[in-house]
Amino acid sequence: MAKLYFTYGAMNSGKTAALLQVAHNYEERKLHPIILKPSIDTKGENKVVSRLGIERDVDYIITPDYDIEAGIILLDIDAIIVDEAQFLTKEQVEQLYHITKYYNIPVLCYGLRCDFQMNSFSGSTRLLEIADEINELKTICSCGLKATQNVRFVDGIPVFDGDQVLIDGEQKNITYDSVCGKCYYTLKGGKYWPTL
């Protein structure tokens, strides 16, 4: 039976690079994967773009009201690969899970676990609840510890409030970085550790 996979990681952990490698592996074996991307992710327009500089056209850009299951049932495909899966709706994640069980098509989702305020995304929450396999891609903070959080910068200044979704590159002054929990709170200006 096919599985629903969720691979998550902080910003710059290599999620899109891993996605592109998986798509390549399928095609190298003469299999046909399709790549989906939520429409809210305007970075790269109709492409998935890795920070490593590699990119690829997506097969379908899906809106929040798009019925994924209805859209794929007539396609001859061997796998569904989803970039920026945190932006999926709860219902779309459930459709993907049903596809794995009813049509026996594996679904591989890649995305963030939480936003720059350490709040979950609806797509990520549902994936963490029902995915058959969950994997974490790891990256490191500039201090050398494991990066687990994401920080939004506006004009180089860390910010901790605002809209949940602002795509980097959409506005030239918006960037993101991955940090460890300690550096997250240090940047936020909080003191959360006792002095010894």
C-alpha positions as CSV (number, residue, x, y, z in Angstrom):
1,M,0.0,0.0,0.0
2,A,1.3,3.5,-0.9
3,K,2.1,5.9,1.8
4,L,1.8,9.6,2.6
5,Y,5.2,11.0,3.5
6,F,5.9,14.3,5.1
7,T,9.4,15.7,5.1
8,Y,9.8,18.9,7.1
9,G,12.6,21.1,8.2
10,A,13.5,24.7,9.0
11,M,14.3,27.2,6.2
12,N,17.4,26.3,4.3
13,S,17.4,22.6,5.3
14,G,17.3,21.4,1.7
15,K,13.6,20.4,1.3
16,T,13.2,21.6,-2.3
17,A,16.6,20.1,-3.3
18,A,15.5,16.7,-1.8
19,L,12.1,17.0,-3.7
20,L,13.9,17.7,-7.0
21,Q,16.2,14.7,-6.4
22,V,13.2,12.4,-5.7
23,A,11.5,13.6,-8.9
24,H,14.7,12.9,-10.8
25,N,14.9,9.4,-9.3
26,Y,11.4,8.6,-10.4
27,E,12.0,9.8,-14.0
28,E,15.4,8.1,-14.2
29,R,13.4,4.8,-13.7
30,K,11.0,5.8,-16.5
31,L,8.2,6.5,-14.0
32,H,6.0,9.6,-14.1
33,P,5.8,11.8,-11.0
34,I,3.8,15.1,-10.9
35,I,4.9,18.1,-8.9
36,L,2.3,20.3,-7.2
37,K,2.7,23.6,-5.5
38,P,0.2,25.7,-3.6
39,S,-0.7,29.0,-5.4
40,I,0.1,31.0,-2.3
41,D,3.8,30.3,-2.9
42,T,4.6,32.8,-5.6
43,K,8.3,32.4,-5.3
44,G,9.6,31.1,-8.6
45,E,6.2,31.6,-10.2
46,N,5.5,28.3,-11.9
47,K,8.7,26.6,-10.7
48,V,9.9,25.0,-7.6
49,V,13.2,26.8,-6.7
50,S,15.9,25.5,-4.4
51,R,18.2,27.9,-2.6
52,L,21.0,25.8,-4.2
53,G,20.0,27.4,-7.5
54,I,18.3,24.4,-9.0
55,E,14.7,24.6,-10.2
56,R,12.0,22.8,-12.2
57,D,8.6,23.6,-13.6
58,V,5.7,22.4,-11.6
59,D,2.9,20.4,-13.2
60,Y,0.1,21.9,-11.3
61,I,-0.3,25.1,-9.2
62,I,-3.2,24.4,-6.8
63,T,-5.5,26.9,-5.2
64,P,-7.0,26.4,-1.7
65,D,-10.3,25.3,-3.2
66,Y,-8.8,22.8,-5.7
67,D,-9.9,19.2,-5.3
68,I,-6.6,17.3,-5.7
69,E,-8.2,13.9,-5.8
70,A,-10.7,14.9,-8.5
71,G,-7.9,16.5,-10.5
72,I,-5.6,13.5,-10.6
73,I,-7.9,10.5,-11.0
74,L,-7.6,10.6,-14.8
75,L,-3.9,11.0,-14.9
76,D,-1.4,8.2,-15.5
77,I,1.1,9.0,-12.7
78,D,3.4,7.0,-10.4
79,A,3.8,9.6,-7.6
80,I,2.6,13.0,-6.4
81,I,5.3,15.3,-5.0
82,V,4.2,18.5,-3.2
83,D,6.4,21.5,-2.5
84,E,5.5,24.0,0.3
85,A,3.0,21.5,1.7
86,Q,2.4,23.7,4.8
87,F,0.2,25.8,2.6
88,L,-2.2,23.0,1.8
89,T,-5.6,23.0,3.4
90,K,-6.6,20.3,5.9
91,E,-9.0,18.9,3.3
92,Q,-6.3,18.8,0.6
93,V,-4.0,16.8,3.0
94,E,-6.9,14.4,3.6
95,Q,-7.4,14.0,-0.2
96,L,-3.7,13.2,-0.6
97,Y,-4.0,10.6,2.2
98,H,-7.0,9.0,0.4
99,I,-5.1,9.0,-2.9
100,T,-2.4,6.8,-1.3
101,K,-4.9,4.3,0.1
102,Y,-7.5,4.2,-2.7
103,Y,-5.4,4.7,-5.8
104,N,-2.1,3.2,-4.4
105,I,-0.1,6.3,-5.5
106,P,2.6,7.5,-3.1
107,V,2.5,11.1,-2.1
108,L,5.6,12.9,-0.9
109,C,5.1,16.3,0.8
110,Y,7.8,18.7,1.7
111,G,7.3,21.8,3.9
112,L,7.8,23.8,7.1
113,R,6.5,22.6,10.4
114,C,5.9,26.1,11.8
115,D,6.1,29.8,10.9
116,F,8.2,32.6,12.1
117,Q,6.1,33.0,15.2
118,M,6.5,29.3,16.1
119,N,2.8,28.6,15.1
120,S,1.8,25.7,12.9
121,F,0.4,25.9,9.4
122,S,-2.9,24.0,8.8
123,G,-1.3,21.8,6.2
124,S,1.6,20.8,8.4
125,T,-0.6,20.1,11.4
126,R,-2.7,17.7,9.4
127,L,0.3,16.1,7.8
128,L,1.9,15.5,11.3
129,E,-1.4,14.0,12.4
130,I,-2.0,11.5,9.5
131,A,1.2,11.0,7.4
132,D,2.4,7.4,7.3
133,E,6.0,8.5,7.5
134,I,7.4,11.7,8.9
135,N,11.0,12.8,8.4
136,E,13.0,15.8,9.5
137,L,15.7,17.4,7.3
138,K,18.2,19.1,9.6
139,T,20.2,22.2,9.2
140,I,22.3,24.3,11.6
141,C,22.0,27.7,13.2
142,S,24.9,30.2,12.8
143,C,25.8,29.4,16.4
144,G,26.4,25.7,15.4
145,L,23.3,24.2,17.1
146,K,20.5,22.4,15.3
147,A,18.2,25.0,13.7
148,T,14.5,24.3,14.5
149,Q,12.8,27.7,14.1
150,N,12.4,30.3,11.3
151,V,13.0,34.0,11.7
152,R,11.5,36.7,9.4
153,F,13.7,39.7,8.7
154,V,12.4,43.0,7.3
155,D,15.2,45.2,6.0
156,G,17.6,43.0,8.0
157,I,15.7,43.4,11.3
158,P,14.1,40.4,12.9
159,V,10.3,40.7,13.3
160,F,8.0,38.5,15.3
161,D,4.5,39.8,14.4
162,G,2.6,40.2,11.1
163,D,0.8,38.1,8.6
164,Q,1.7,34.4,8.7
165,V,2.6,34.3,5.1
166,L,4.9,36.7,3.3
167,I,6.9,35.0,0.6
168,D,10.6,35.9,0.5
169,G,11.5,37.4,-2.8
170,E,7.9,38.7,-3.2
171,Q,9.0,41.8,-1.4
172,K,12.7,42.6,-1.7
173,N,13.0,43.6,2.0
174,I,11.6,40.2,3.3
175,T,14.1,37.4,4.1
176,Y,14.1,34.4,6.4
177,D,16.7,32.4,8.2
178,S,16.7,29.2,10.3
179,V,17.9,29.4,13.9
180,C,18.0,27.3,17.0
181,G,15.6,28.0,19.8
182,K,18.1,29.9,21.9
183,C,19.0,32.2,19.1
184,Y,15.3,32.7,18.3
185,Y,14.7,34.0,21.8
186,T,17.9,36.0,21.7
187,L,16.8,37.7,18.5
188,K,13.4,38.2,20.0
189,G,14.9,40.0,22.9
190,G,13.7,37.6,25.6
191,K,15.7,36.2,28.4
192,Y,14.7,32.6,29.0
193,W,17.8,31.1,30.7
194,P,18.9,31.4,34.2
195,T,22.3,32.8,34.8
196,L,24.7,30.3,36.6
